[in-house]
């Protein structure tokens, strides 16, 4: 759960650094503001599709994928893995 909270706090910090309200960021990402709030509070882990939507607002989201295809976003491990980064800025 600690990593989930850290992940969410980073999303919030980047959003705030871009001077985006939660409502505006969520609207641009095509998600509900309450869902974005749950992510920022570490209450939920986003699916890959949601990470891409958040990245579309200019909030970089990095995901490491191990050879088994499981996202290492929970562990932050840097094993031999393919790395995918979604950073589409508007």
N, C-alpha and C positions, 0 to 999 in steps of 0.2 A: 504494500500500500504506500510506502514511503516514496517509491519511484513514481508512482502514479500522481502523488501530490506534487512532487518536483516537476514532473512533466507539465502538469497543469499550471503551476506557478510560472514556468518559463513561457508558456503560451500567453498568459495574462501580461507578463512583463513586456514581452515583445509587442503585444497589441497596444498596451498603454504607451510604450515608447513611440509608436506610430500615431499616437493621439486618436485612436479609434475607440469609440464607445463599443460596448459589448453588442448593442443592438445593430450598429452600423456594420461591424465586423461579421456578425452572424448573417445579416442580410446579404452582404457581398459574397459570403461563403455558401449561401443557400441552405443554411441550417437555422434551427430555432434558437433564439437567444438563451433560453433556459438550458438547452443542450450544451451550448458553448460555456455557460456558467458551470455546469456539472463537470465539464472537461477541466476548466480552470481550477476548480476546487478539488480535483483529483477523485471525484466520485465515479467517473466512468473512464474507460479506455476507449479511444476511438477506433473504428475499423479503418482499414486502409483508405477506403473511399472518403471517409470523413477527414482523414489526414490530408488528402489531396485537396479537399474543399477548403480546409483551413490554410493550407499552403497557397492557395489561389488568392488569398487576401494579402499575401506578402509575409506570412509568418512561416519561416522555414521549419520543416519537419523532416527529421532524418530517421530512417529505418534501416537496420541491419538485418539481413536475411541469411540464416545459416543454410547449410547444404540440405537440410531436411525441409526447408521451406517455411519454417516457423519464424515469425518476427522476433528479433532479440530486443525489441524496444523495452521490455520489462527488465532485462538484466543489464543492458548497456554493454554487454560483452563485445570484445573486439577480436573475436576468433577469426579464422579464415572464413570470410563471408563476402557475399556480393553486397554491394552497398547501393541503395537507391535513395536519392534525395529529391524531394519535391519542393521547389522554391519558385513558384510562378508568382511574380510580382505584378500588381496592377499599376 
